């Protein structure tokens, strides 16, 4: 949101405040104030004109300006009703000099997950990708995937959903009939040998329960209502707090992990590792206790096995 418009919105949220007073406070013309107010109305904000000035009477349910309003994290939000992929759009932004941008869409028509798997992204879900430029070597970038998983899990749990983390990047909801997939995370980056140029963390969270593939679930299967605007805000705020605190990330990941303590099979590009997942270590390696001793897996496709 344009900075002056943000200041107008903040002022009328504390209002009512008159147009002349607002113009004087922001050092702009009264005509400029009127244009900003009209733009806010067009964006869905309910701005009332009363005897004492303008006041904010309502906030849109969703969208870029709505998410930015009251967001306690330094992200600009770029919103689209529909996109092929929020990750694809976020990958374009570094060439524009951008950073700390959350690309949010109401639906994705070409969403994908790890290993180029398709990801169903119908309208009404939570589909976003965060672009940032961390001061990290490329080998440490996986900690951001863990941070995003913790942020999404804690936000889902705050909303009343018993979300847990499956290594490396899935959120599951345990159940008597098996674990169901709630969300996935896809991290992409570009960098040089000693530093990351940019990282895009894509987060897809099912909200509704219609048109989901077998084995998937949505937030509304486990809680009565979901405020998507507030959910995205809390997720971004948590991620911002975690992204520079790896020790806290690892501790929280362990706390919310479903994988630790499970018998697992991990497919790596060169091997298959079977054993008990016993820990996760910085920057995101899974420690698997096998018959031949512990093995640290840095990347792979993890399957939870039924107890023998």
C-alpha positions as CSV (number, residue, x, y, z in Angstrom):
1,X,0.0,0.0,0.0
2,X,1.3,3.5,-0.9
3,X,2.7,5.1,2.3
4,X,0.5,8.2,2.4
5,X,-2.6,6.0,1.9
6,X,-1.4,3.8,4.8
7,X,-1.1,6.9,7.0
8,X,-4.6,8.1,6.0
9,X,-5.9,4.6,6.9
10,X,-4.2,4.6,10.2
11,X,-5.5,8.1,11.0
12,X,-9.1,7.4,10.2
13,X,-8.9,4.1,12.1
14,X,-8.2,6.2,15.2
15,X,-10.7,8.8,14.0
16,X,-12.9,10.5,13.3
17,X,-10.6,13.1,11.8
18,X,-11.5,16.0,9.5
19,X,-10.2,16.3,6.0
20,X,-8.4,19.6,6.8
21,X,-6.8,18.2,9.9
22,X,-5.7,15.1,8.1
23,X,-4.2,17.2,5.2
24,X,-2.3,19.3,7.7
25,X,-1.0,16.3,9.6
26,X,0.3,14.6,6.5
27,X,1.3,17.8,4.7
28,X,-0.8,17.1,1.6
29,X,-3.7,18.8,-0.1
30,X,-7.3,18.2,0.9
31,X,-7.9,17.0,-2.7
32,X,-5.1,14.4,-2.1
33,X,-6.9,13.2,1.1
34,X,-10.1,12.9,-0.8
35,X,-8.4,10.7,-3.5
36,X,-6.9,8.5,-0.9
37,X,-10.2,8.1,0.9
38,X,-11.9,7.1,-2.4
39,X,-9.1,4.7,-3.2
40,X,-9.6,3.0,0.2
41,X,-13.3,2.8,-0.4
42,X,-12.7,1.2,-3.8
43,X,-10.4,-1.3,-2.1
44,X,-13.3,-2.4,0.2
45,X,-12.7,-0.3,3.3
46,X,-15.9,1.2,4.8
47,X,-15.0,4.8,5.3
48,X,-17.8,6.9,6.7
49,X,-18.1,10.7,6.5
50,X,-19.5,12.1,9.8
51,X,-19.9,15.6,11.1
52,X,-16.5,15.4,12.7
53,X,-14.7,13.9,9.7
54,X,-13.8,10.5,8.3
55,X,-13.8,7.3,10.3
56,X,-13.1,3.7,9.5
57,X,-16.2,1.6,9.9
58,X,-15.1,-1.7,8.4
59,X,-12.2,-3.6,6.8
60,X,-12.5,-5.9,3.7
61,X,-12.4,-9.6,4.4
62,X,-9.4,-10.3,2.3
63,X,-7.0,-8.7,-0.2
64,X,-3.6,-6.9,-0.2
65,X,-4.6,-3.7,1.6
66,X,-6.7,-5.6,4.1
67,X,-3.8,-7.9,5.0
68,X,-1.4,-5.0,5.3
69,X,-3.7,-3.1,7.6
70,X,-2.7,-4.0,11.1
71,X,0.1,-6.3,10.0
72,X,3.0,-6.2,12.5
73,X,5.7,-7.3,10.1
74,X,7.6,-5.5,7.4
75,X,6.0,-7.1,4.4
76,X,4.4,-5.5,1.4
77,X,1.5,-7.6,0.2
78,X,0.9,-8.1,-3.6
79,X,-2.6,-9.6,-4.0
80,X,-4.2,-11.3,-7.0
81,X,-7.6,-12.8,-7.4
82,X,-6.0,-15.6,-9.5
83,X,-2.4,-16.5,-10.5
84,X,-0.9,-19.6,-12.1
85,X,1.6,-19.7,-9.2
86,X,2.5,-17.3,-6.4
87,X,6.0,-18.7,-6.4
88,X,6.4,-18.0,-10.1
89,X,5.3,-14.4,-9.5
90,X,7.5,-14.0,-6.5
91,X,10.5,-15.2,-8.5
92,X,10.0,-12.3,-10.9
93,X,10.2,-9.7,-8.1
94,X,14.0,-9.7,-7.4
95,X,14.6,-8.2,-10.9
96,X,12.5,-5.3,-9.8
97,X,14.7,-4.8,-6.7
98,X,12.0,-6.0,-4.3
99,X,12.3,-7.8,-1.0
100,X,10.1,-8.6,1.9
101,X,7.0,-9.1,-0.4
102,X,4.2,-11.5,0.2
103,X,2.5,-12.5,-3.0
104,X,-1.0,-13.7,-2.1
105,X,-3.7,-15.2,-4.4
106,X,-7.3,-16.3,-3.8
107,X,-6.6,-19.2,-6.2
108,X,-3.7,-20.7,-8.2
109,X,-4.4,-22.3,-11.5
110,X,-0.9,-23.9,-11.8
111,X,0.2,-24.5,-8.3
112,X,2.9,-27.1,-7.6
113,X,4.7,-28.7,-4.7
114,X,8.0,-30.5,-4.2
115,X,9.3,-32.7,-7.1
116,X,7.0,-30.7,-9.5
117,X,3.9,-32.4,-8.1
118,X,0.7,-30.6,-8.8
119,X,-1.0,-28.7,-6.0
120,X,-4.8,-28.2,-6.1
121,X,-5.4,-24.5,-5.1
122,X,-9.1,-23.6,-5.4
123,X,-10.6,-20.2,-4.5
124,X,-10.9,-19.6,-0.8
125,X,-7.6,-21.2,0.2
126,X,-4.5,-19.6,1.6
127,X,-1.9,-19.4,-1.1
128,X,1.1,-17.1,-0.6
129,X,4.8,-16.8,-1.4
130,X,7.2,-14.7,0.6
131,X,10.2,-13.2,-1.1
132,X,13.1,-12.2,1.2
133,X,16.9,-11.6,0.9
134,X,18.4,-13.3,4.0
135,X,22.0,-12.8,5.0
136,X,22.7,-16.5,4.8
137,X,25.0,-18.9,2.9
138,X,23.0,-21.2,0.6
139,X,23.7,-24.2,2.8
140,X,21.8,-22.6,5.7
141,X,18.7,-21.6,3.6
142,X,16.7,-24.8,4.7
143,X,16.2,-23.1,8.1
144,X,13.7,-20.8,6.4
145,X,11.6,-23.7,5.3
146,X,11.5,-24.9,8.9
147,X,10.7,-21.4,10.1
148,X,7.8,-21.2,7.6
149,X,6.5,-24.7,8.8
150,X,6.6,-23.6,12.4
151,X,4.9,-20.3,11.6
152,X,2.1,-22.1,9.6
153,X,1.7,-24.8,12.3
154,X,1.4,-22.4,15.2
155,X,-1.1,-20.2,13.3
156,X,-3.2,-23.3,12.5
157,X,-3.1,-24.4,16.1
158,X,-4.1,-20.9,17.2
159,X,-7.1,-21.3,14.9
160,X,-8.0,-24.6,16.7
161,X,-6.5,-27.1,14.2
162,X,-4.2,-29.8,15.5
163,X,-1.5,-29.3,12.9
164,X,1.8,-31.1,13.1
165,X,4.9,-31.0,10.9
166,X,6.1,-33.8,8.6
167,X,9.7,-33.4,7.5
168,X,10.7,-31.6,5.4
169,X,7.8,-29.4,4.4
170,X,4.3,-30.7,5.0
171,X,1.7,-29.9,7.6
172,X,-0.5,-32.9,8.6
173,X,-3.5,-33.3,10.9
174,X,-3.3,-36.6,12.7
175,X,-6.4,-38.8,12.8
176,X,-7.6,-42.3,13.7
177,X,-8.0,-43.1,10.0
178,X,-4.6,-41.7,9.1
179,X,-2.8,-38.4,8.8
180,X,-4.3,-35.9,6.4
181,X,-2.3,-33.3,4.5
182,X,-3.3,-29.7,5.4
183,X,-0.5,-27.6,3.9
184,X,2.8,-27.8,2.0
185,X,5.8,-25.5,1.7
186,X,8.0,-25.1,-1.4
187,X,11.3,-23.1,-1.0
188,X,13.3,-21.8,-4.0
189,X,16.4,-19.7,-4.1
190,X,19.1,-18.1,-6.1
191,X,22.6,-17.4,-4.9
192,X,26.3,-17.7,-5.3
193,X,28.7,-20.0,-3.5
194,X,28.9,-17.9,-0.3
195,X,25.6,-16.0,-0.1
196,X,21.9,-16.2,-1.0
197,X,20.7,-13.6,-3.4
198,X,17.0,-14.3,-2.7
199,X,14.7,-16.9,-1.3
200,X,11.0,-17.5,-2.1
201,X,9.0,-19.6,0.4
202,X,5.7,-20.7,-1.0
203,X,3.0,-21.8,1.5
204,X,-0.2,-23.5,0.5
205,X,-2.9,-24.1,3.1
206,X,-6.2,-25.8,2.4
207,X,-9.1,-23.9,4.0
208,X,-12.3,-25.5,2.6
209,X,-13.0,-29.2,2.2
210,X,-14.4,-29.2,-1.3
211,X,-12.5,-30.6,-4.3
212,X,-9.5,-31.7,-2.3
213,X,-7.6,-34.8,-3.4
214,X,-7.7,-38.0,-1.3
215,X,-5.6,-37.8,1.8
216,X,-6.0,-34.0,2.1
217,X,-7.9,-31.9,4.6
218,X,-8.8,-28.2,5.1
219,X,-8.9,-25.9,8.1
220,X,-12.7,-25.9,8.1
221,X,-12.8,-29.6,8.6
222,X,-11.4,-29.0,12.1
223,X,-12.7,-25.6,13.1
224,X,-15.9,-23.7,12.7
225,X,-14.6,-20.6,10.9
226,X,-11.4,-19.1,9.5
227,X,-10.5,-15.4,9.2
228,X,-8.1,-15.7,6.2
229,X,-7.0,-12.1,6.6
230,X,-6.0,-12.6,10.2
231,X,-4.5,-16.0,9.5
232,X,-2.2,-14.6,6.9
233,X,-1.2,-11.7,9.2
234,X,-0.4,-14.0,12.1
235,X,1.6,-16.4,9.8
236,X,3.7,-13.5,8.4
237,X,4.3,-12.0,11.8
238,X,5.4,-15.4,13.2
239,X,7.7,-16.0,10.2
240,X,9.2,-12.6,10.6
241,X,10.0,-13.2,14.2
242,X,11.5,-16.7,13.5
243,X,13.6,-16.1,10.3
244,X,16.6,-14.7,12.2
245,X,16.3,-16.9,15.2
246,X,17.4,-20.4,14.1
247,X,17.7,-21.8,17.7
248,X,14.1,-20.9,18.4
249,X,13.1,-22.4,15.0
250,X,14.7,-25.8,15.7
251,X,13.2,-26.0,19.2
252,X,9.7,-25.1,18.0
253,X,10.0,-27.5,15.0
254,X,10.9,-30.4,17.4
255,X,7.9,-29.4,19.6
256,X,5.5,-29.6,16.7
257,X,7.0,-32.4,14.8
258,X,5.0,-35.5,13.8
259,X,8.0,-37.1,12.1
260,X,10.2,-37.4,15.2
261,X,9.7,-40.8,16.8
262,X,8.2,-42.3,13.6
263,X,9.6,-45.2,11.6
264,X,10.4,-43.6,8.2
265,X,11.6,-44.3,4.7
266,X,13.5,-41.4,3.1
267,X,14.1,-41.4,-0.6
268,X,17.2,-39.4,-1.5
269,X,18.6,-38.8,-5.0
270,X,21.0,-41.6,-4.4
271,X,19.7,-43.8,-1.6
272,X,16.8,-45.2,0.4
273,X,17.1,-44.8,4.2
274,X,14.9,-46.7,6.6
275,X,14.9,-46.3,10.4
276,X,13.5,-44.2,13.2
277,X,13.5,-40.4,12.9
278,X,15.0,-39.2,16.1
279,X,15.8,-35.5,15.7
280,X,16.2,-32.5,13.4
281,X,19.4,-30.5,13.3
282,X,20.3,-27.1,11.9
283,X,19.8,-26.1,9.2
284,X,17.1,-28.7,8.7
285,X,18.7,-32.2,8.5
286,X,16.7,-35.2,9.7
287,X,18.5,-37.6,11.9
288,X,17.5,-41.2,11.2
289,X,18.6,-44.0,13.4
290,X,19.2,-47.1,11.2
291,X,20.6,-50.5,11.8
292,X,23.9,-49.2,10.7
293,X,23.8,-46.2,13.1
294,X,22.5,-42.6,12.7
295,X,22.3,-41.0,9.3
296,X,21.8,-37.3,8.7
297,X,19.5,-36.6,5.7
298,X,19.7,-33.1,4.2
299,X,17.1,-33.6,1.5
300,X,14.7,-36.2,0.5
301,X,11.1,-37.5,0.3
302,X,10.0,-38.8,3.6
303,X,7.3,-41.5,4.2
304,X,6.0,-42.4,7.6
305,X,5.8,-46.2,7.9
306,X,3.3,-48.2,9.9
307,X,4.8,-49.8,13.0
308,X,6.1,-53.3,12.2
